[in-house]
Amino acid sequence: MLEPPKVAAAVADAKVHNPSVRRRLSVMNFLNEVAADYPLAVSFASGRPAEAFFELDTWLEGIPRYFDHLASRDGRSADEVARLVGQYGRTNGLINDLVAMQLLADDGVRCRAENIVITAGCQEALALCVQALCVQPGDVVLTRNPTYIGITGVATLADVDLVALDEGAGSVAEAIGRAARTLAAQGRRARALYLIPSFDNPTGATLSQTERLAILDVCQRYRIVVLEDNPYGMFRYEGEAAPSMATLDQHGVVVYLGTYSKTLCPAVRIGCAVVPETLFGDAGASRALLDDLGMRKSFVTVNSSQLNQALVGGVLLAEQCSLERLVAPARHHYRIHRDHLLGRLAAEFPNGCGVSWNRPEGGFFLTLELPFAFGQEQVSHCAENYQVIPLPMSFLALDGSQDRRVRMAFSNVSEAQIDAGVSRFADFVRETVAATPG
Ligand SMILES: Cc1ncc(COP(=O)(O)O)c(C=O)c1O
């Protein structure tokens, strides 16, 4: 059961002026500093995509292709289009038609171009959605715990309470129902649920289709908007793909958040929010949300860089609006790295040695469970004395429940770095266990 005092504690803690929250939000700076102080240390902390797959030269050359497309679409000359692209642009985006086709081809998300807001990466989409949805004082965002630091930051800066689901031994859907009821009893409202259903950041976990359907059901019942964040959906290494929640959504529960940061590269800073045709069956509410997102965006980034949109548009045209061909080599590379990391962990920790880990079906991350607490002090110690930097899961947690867990990112480390990093971390673990009394 999610007891009221627990919710209250998580909520009270989530204000930006609270020192522990400020500390929570500055953990990434801390990690960057540690990595800069120990440049020879192998870092498993950063979940950046591998640069080997950035084809910026080719992608930049594709910009005129997009100009030609726009010229023939709008009956203008290519020169005129090129000048217009250099101008301020439509707030909700320029390349929405191509993005709609790509979302359908690659993520199974069926939507009209008009229902898409093109954003400066998924991060802006998150910020806009949280602010647009949580407008009353008691409105909160539910999230799994640990969670992506980006939602913690967005909610905190917007002064919106983020409430950790208490999953216990039960299901996510049950935890949502409990949280919704508890909040309602306190006169507050669970307004949105932030979720990464496929290859979660930070845990690497994936929700089954049954779990997704149960979550949609409970969210529809309590009128909770699901913010489905899907940056890793195209990076599945094994197992059968569960449809995205937006694909399964029959009742207008899901706002789908996409990004080209992992499929192309983060520098494009292009993502999107897709609002369902009817929000909980209400077309007016859907239109109002779209208008609200656009209004907010017009005072934050005005519009997403049209030059960057033209670059993405050029790639989408070249790839017939599916990134499958482009992503395939990167996916292969990440799978090999995941397998290599799993293999090294099994070799270094035979019979577990009190250490266990999950096997993510895709994405960039896995979770290690340790027999002792691993926090800021331990990560500094590891960097200095063992030349390895894993990410303490407590940095991404909303309470103290994650102190013995670590996130290992395998997306941007070479196989040689994985070998060295895991072996050094295993030395640290063995020595720590040996030095622990009892
Ligand atoms: C789960 C998740 N959501 C959103 C983002 C941010 O993506 P973007 O670069 O599109 O802002 C990331 C980046 O790592 C992420 O892991």
Ligand as a Chemical Component Dictionary entry (heavy atoms), coordinates in Angstrom:
data_LIG
# 
_chem_comp.id                   LIG 
_chem_comp.type                 NON-POLYMER 
_chem_comp.pdbx_formal_charge   0 
_chem_comp.three_letter_code    LIG 
# 
loop_
_chem_comp_atom.comp_id 
_chem_comp_atom.atom_id 
_chem_comp_atom.alt_atom_id 
_chem_comp_atom.type_symbol 
_chem_comp_atom.charge 
_chem_comp_atom.model_Cartn_x 
_chem_comp_atom.model_Cartn_y 
_chem_comp_atom.model_Cartn_z 
_chem_comp_atom.pdbx_ordinal 
LIG C1 C1 C 0 14.391 8.794  -21.159 1  
LIG C2 C2 C 0 14.892 10.023 -21.830 2  
LIG N1 N1 N 0 14.026 10.981 -22.164 3  
LIG C3 C3 C 0 14.438 12.106 -22.774 4  
LIG C4 C4 C 0 15.768 12.307 -23.057 5  
LIG C5 C5 C 0 16.175 13.632 -23.648 6  
LIG O1 O1 O 0 16.168 13.552 -24.983 7  
LIG P1 P1 P 0 16.405 14.829 -25.908 8  
LIG O2 O2 O 0 17.843 14.838 -26.271 9  
LIG O3 O3 O 0 15.517 14.548 -27.055 10 
LIG O4 O4 O 0 15.994 16.066 -25.176 11 
LIG C6 C6 C 0 16.707 11.337 -22.736 12 
LIG C7 C7 C 0 18.122 11.562 -23.013 13 
LIG O5 O5 O 0 18.995 10.868 -22.604 14 
LIG C8 C8 C 0 16.245 10.160 -22.107 15 
LIG O6 O6 O 0 17.088 9.178  -21.756 16 
# 
loop_
_chem_comp_bond.comp_id 
_chem_comp_bond.atom_id_1 
_chem_comp_bond.atom_id_2 
_chem_comp_bond.value_order 
_chem_comp_bond.pdbx_ordinal 
LIG C1 C2 SING 1  
LIG C2 N1 SING 2  
LIG C2 C8 DOUB 3  
LIG N1 C3 DOUB 4  
LIG C3 C4 SING 5  
LIG C4 C5 SING 6  
LIG C4 C6 DOUB 7  
LIG C5 O1 SING 8  
LIG O1 P1 SING 9  
LIG P1 O2 DOUB 10 
LIG P1 O3 SING 11 
LIG P1 O4 SING 12 
LIG C6 C7 SING 13 
LIG C6 C8 SING 14 
LIG C7 O5 DOUB 15 
LIG C8 O6 SING 16 
# 
